[in-house]
Amino acid sequence: MNDHPEAPVRAATAADVAAVRAVTEAAYRPYIARIGVVPQPMEADHMADVEAGCVFVTGEPVAGLVVVRARPDHLFLDSIAVHPDAHGRGVGGRLLRFTEAHARALGLPEIRLYTNALMWENQKIYPRYGYALVERRVDGPYDRLHYRKSPGRCGT
């Protein structure tokens, strides 16, 4: 994967949908056996999300992406995916910093996200970027840890 550390994050286009699907599949597939269900991002309608302006990508070819949804009082980080070949290259951090800048640009005071409780790698990453665990809740077959980044922490 030829991803430059300073590669910009840009809005995904219809031409990126296949790459968005491929990166999402590669990033989430290893979790199927661990959590016992297909992670929701793998079942997303990627074309609809791209058309709605919710998907942002980085790298050429695409190495990572975020799916974000603006709500009245927060930005919901629906999915973040980094291709396994790009792990350890700062792609995830770049995407998280972009998400913070996007929330500020939209005038939203908070970012919210959740991750499966069995995706323990994420439980180490999000707090390093200022996200606080606020609750654990079971939603159907998903045991989720909900995180928030408070208004005073955005941009740090």
N, C-alpha and C positions, 0 to 999 in steps of 0.2 A: 504494500500500500504506500503510495507516494504522497504522503500528507505533510505539508509544510506547517511548522508550529505556528506561523502567523497567518495561515489561510483564513480568509474572511468567512463569516457566517452570513448566508444569504437566504432569501425566501426561495423555497423549492418551487419548481415549475413542473408542468406536465411531463417534460422530458426527464425529470428526476424520479418519477414514480417507481420505475423498476428498481433503481438504486435504493430508494427509500425502503421498498419492500425487502430487498436483498440484505441491507444492513440490519433492518429490524429482525429479520429471520435469523441472521447469523448471531446477533447480540442476545436474543432471547431464547433460542432453541436449547441451549444447555440447561436452562431452568426447568424445562418440561418434566424431566424425570425427578428433579428435586422437589418441585412443588405439587406434582401430580395432576396438573391441569395446564392447558395452553395459556401462556400469559396473554392478557387482553391486547397488548399492542400488536401481537402477531395476527389478530383477527380484525384489526382496524381496516376501514375503507380508506386506503392511502390516497387514492385519487380524490375522494371527497375532501379529505383533510387538506391536501395540497390546494385544491380549488378554493377552499375556505380561507386560505392564507394562514393556516395553523402550523405548517411545517417549515422548518429552517434547517439548512444543511451546511456542512463544511467539508472541504477537501475536494481534490480532483484526482481520481474519482472520489465520490462521496465516501467519507470515512466515518461520519457521525451526523446525528440529527437530533433535533428536539421537536416535539409536538406540544404547542402551548395554546391555551384557550383563555381569552380575556373574560372575566366575570365582573360584575359591578364593583366588587370590593377586593379583588385579588386576581393574580395571574395564576392559572392552574397549569402546572407542568405535567402534562398528561403522559409523556414518554420521553426518555432520553436513551439513545442507542449509539454505541460505538462499535464499529466492526472489530472483531477480535484481533485482526492483523494490525490495528492501530492502537491497541492498548499500550499504555505507558508513554504515549507521545503528547499528552496534554489536551487531547481532543475533548474529553469530558469536561475538564475545567474550562476550556474555551466556551463550550456550549452553556455551561452553568453561568459564566460571566455574561454571555450574550443574553440569557434569560433575565438576569437582573437588569441589564441595560434596557431591555425591551419593556420590562415592567415599569421602569422609571419613565421611559418615553411615552408610555400609555397613561401615566399618572396613577398607576396602581400601587398602593402602599405595601402590598404583601405578595409573596409567592407561596403557593401551597402545592404539595405533591404527596404521593404515597408510593410505597414499595411493598412488595410481598415480604412477610416476616422471614421467609426462608431464603431471601436474597441477601444474605448477611454481608456480602461485600459492600452493598449500598449503605448499610448501617454505619460503616466506617467513613464513607465518602461524604455523605450529606452534612454531618456535623462539622467536618473540616471546612466546609463552605458556609458555615453560619446557620444551618438549618437546625431547628429544635424539634425533637420528637414531642408531639402533643397528644397522641392517642393511638391505641391499637384497637382495630375494629374488624370483625369478620363480616365480609360482604359476599354472601353466597359461598362459592367454593374458595374465596380469596381471604387469607389472613393478612391484613394490611396494617402497616405502620404509617401513620400520617405525620408529615413534617410541615413546618412553616418557617419562613424566614421573615422575621419581624421588620417593620418599616425602618427602624433605626439601623438595621444590619444590612439592608440592601446597598450594594456597591462596595462591600468590604471583602 
